[in-house]
């Protein structure tokens, strides 16, 4: 199924509002919950999304449109956000994500992408040749994956408390 840019944009627009409604005002115990060493908590996920807004989706889109495969993407540091996010309170992180996402969606709109643009290719350092359609679809799925990750991490805070229902709650065992 080809990527529908209108649908993709609609989904991308919702992520900041979803995160604000979901996370704002929660106690720190919910925001710092994780799945063990080396895993992300909800605050980390938000900072990671901010970092991606700065260095990944729109910058890589522009590289494809301006250079094609002639200029490979810079490798993405999944943990590039760690130092940057220190000292930010949750509301500041939510505000920054919303600001960056709105700016990126405005930049996305200004590109006035056509269906033929989606077939243009770029060079990913680990994946090789990718299309603009794949990059933009990955942006949407990346958001959804991290929303699912936050749900899973938060649900697991109560894994022991649900008792025998654990067998009926697959979010706790996957």
N, C-alpha and C positions, 0 to 999 in steps of 0.2 A: 504494500500500500504506500503510494508516494506521500511524502510529508506535505501536509497542508499548512502553509505558513500562517494563515489566519488562526487555525486551531493551535498551532505551536505557540504563537504569540499570546493567545488567550490563556494558555496554561502557564506560561512564564510570568504573565502579569499577576497571577494569583499567589505565587509562592511567598512573596513578602507579607501579604495580608494573612495568609495561612499561618506563617510562623509567628507573626505578631499576636494573632488571636490565640494561638496555642501556647506560646511560651511566656508572653509578658505577664508579670505579676506572680509567676510560680516561685515557690521557695527554692533556694539554692540546691537543696537536696535533689530536686528533680532536674535541675540544669546541669549538675555535675555528675549525674549517674552515667556510667559507662559499662562496657562489657568486659572490662579487664585491662591489663597493661597494653598500651599501644593502640587502644581503641578510642573512638571519638565519643564525647558526651554531646548533648544538644547544643551547648554553647560553642564547642569546637566545630560542630557541623555548620553552625551559622557563620563562624569566622572563616571556615573553609569556603563556604559559598561566596562570601565577600571577596576573598582572594581570587576565586575563579572569575568573578565579575571583572576584576581588575586586569587579569593577565590571560584569560583563556578565551572565552567565547567570541566576543566581538573583535578583539585583537587578531585572533586566528581567522575569523571570517574575512577581515581586511587583508590579511596575508594571502589567502586564497584568491581573492578578487584582484589584488594588485600584482602578485608574483606567481601565482599558481604553485607548481611543484619546485620552482626555481629558488624558493627560500623556505627551507624547512622550519617548522615550528620550534620554538624553544621548548625544552622538556618542561613538563608541569611538575612542580614540587608539591605533592599532596599535603605536605606539612609546612608549606611556605607561610602559612598564616600564624604559626605558633607565637613567634615573637611579636608580630603585629597586633595580636588580639589581647596581649597582656594589659591589664589595667582598664579595659573597656567594660562598662557595665552593660547589662543585657539590652536595655533600651537604646543605648548608643549603638550597639551592634545592629539592632533591628533597624534603627534610623539609617545607618550607613548602608546596609544591604538594600533597603528600599530606595535610597537615593541612587546607588549605583545601578540597580536593576532598571529604574526608570530612565536613567541616562542611556543605558545600553539598549533598552527598547526603543528609545527615541533614535539612537544611532542605527538600529536595525531598520526602523521605518524609513529613515533617510536613504538607506541603500537601495530601496525600491527594487528588491530582488524579483527576478522573473523566473519562471520554471526552468528555463535553460541555464540560469546561473547555478541552480542546485546541482547540476552535473559537473561543474568546475571542480578541479582537483587541487589538493595540497599535499604536502609531505609531512606526515607525523613521525616524530623520532622513533617511536616504538611500533607503530602500526603500519607504517609505510604509506602508500597512496590512499587517501581518503577523499570523499566528495564533500562539498559544502552541505548537501542534504544530510549526510551522515553526521557531520559536526553539529548541525542545528538540531537534529533529532536527538543526539547525545546530550545536548544542553537540556532539553525537556526531560529526558529520562534521568539525567543526573539529578535534577531537582526532585523528581518523584522518588528516586532511590534514596535520597537523603531524608525525605519526609518519612519514608517507610523505616529508615534506620532510626530516626528519632522515636517513632512509635514503638519500635521493637525495644530499644534501650529503656524507654520509660516504662513499658509494660513489664520488662524483666525486673524492675524495682520491686514488683509485687508478686514475683513468681512463687516464693515460699508461702505468701499469704493466701493464695487462691486455693491451696489444699488440693483436693482431688480433681478440681476443674482443670488442672494443668493439662490433662490429656485432651481436653476439648478446646484448648486455647493455643493453636499452633504458633502464634506469634511468640510464645514463650519457649518453644523448642526448636525453632528453625534458626 
